[in-house]
């Protein structure tokens, strides 16, 4: 995802200027080490459930003050430093936007993404 182009496209909506005071972005990347034991990660296999992600996105679009949410979840095998998950949340006030990004990220990671780390022996 090209973040600048994504936000520019979002701003093409005539209602953007009247409804948005904050855009927050999550750009998840592959770490070179595992959470468990800090082992060196050679690669990461990721499988997102795109239907579940869309269902969660639709749920969060209904939250107070939220104008738009864009999610891009990649599938396949990735190496450290590669982009995996983009979330863009646009809304009126930081009090509304910040918790939506945090909660949305946690839900997607917990409910809609499976991954397997390939670590060094």
N, C-alpha and C positions, 0 to 999 in steps of 0.2 A: 504494500500500500504506500502510495506517495501521500504523506500526511498533508502537505501544503495543497495539493490538488484536491484531496478529499474535503478539506475545509473550504476551499474556494468553491467547490461544487455545492456544498451545503449552503454557502452564502448566496447562491443564486436564487434560493427560495425567497420571494419577496417578504415573507413573514419573519425571516431570520433577524433582521435588525430590530424588530419590535419585540422579539421574544428571547433573545440570547444576550447574556452578559458574561458567559463563561463557556469555554470549550476545554475539556480535559481529555488527555490522551494517555492510553496505556500502550506501550510497545514492549511486549514480552519477547525475550531472546533466550536462546539456549545457553545455560551456564556451562562452564568448563569443569565444574565439580558438582557432585551429588549432595543433596541435603543430608543424606544418611552417610556418615563417615567421611565426607569430603573427598570421595574417590574421584579420580580423573574421568570425566565423561568424554568418550570418543565420539558418540553420536546419540541422537534421541529420536525414537520413533513415536510419532504423534498421530492420533486418530480422533478428530473432532466429530461429534454428533451434530451435524449442521441443523437438523430439524429441531433438536432440543435447544440449541443455541438461539435459534429464531424464536422459539416459544418463550424462552427466558427474556430475550430482547423485547418482545411484544409486551410482556408483563411489566418491565421496567419503563417502557415508553409511557405508561399510564401514571407514573409517579408525578407528584406535584412539581411544576416548573420545568419539566423535561421537554425539550423541543424536538430533539432527534438523537438517535443512537445508531452508530454504524459499527459492525463487528466483522472482522476478517480473521478467520482461523485457518491456518495452513495444515495440510495433511502430508505425511510422508516421513522421510528420514532426513534429519538435519544435523549440522555440526555446530560446535560452540560458536556463538556470535551470530548465528542465523536468526532472523525474525520468525516468530511463531504465531503471535496473537496480537492483533490490533483492536483496540476499543476506543471509539470517539464518542463522547457524551457532551451534548450541547444543551444548555438550559439557562434559566433566568438568573439565579443567584447561587453563590458558592455553597450556601447552606443546603440547597437542593441537589446540586450537581455532584459535589464531593462524595456524599454517602452513596449515591447511585452508582458512580464508577466503582467504588470499593466493593459494594455488595454485589454488583453485576459481575465483576471480575471473580469474586469468590464463588459465586454460584456456577459460572461457566466452568471454572477449573474443577470444582467438586462434582458437578453433575453431567458435564457435556464434553469433557476432554479426557482421553486416556493416553498415557505415554509410558514408554519403556526406555530406560537409560541403558546404553551400551557402555560399560565401564572398562577401564584397563584392568588386566588381571594382576 
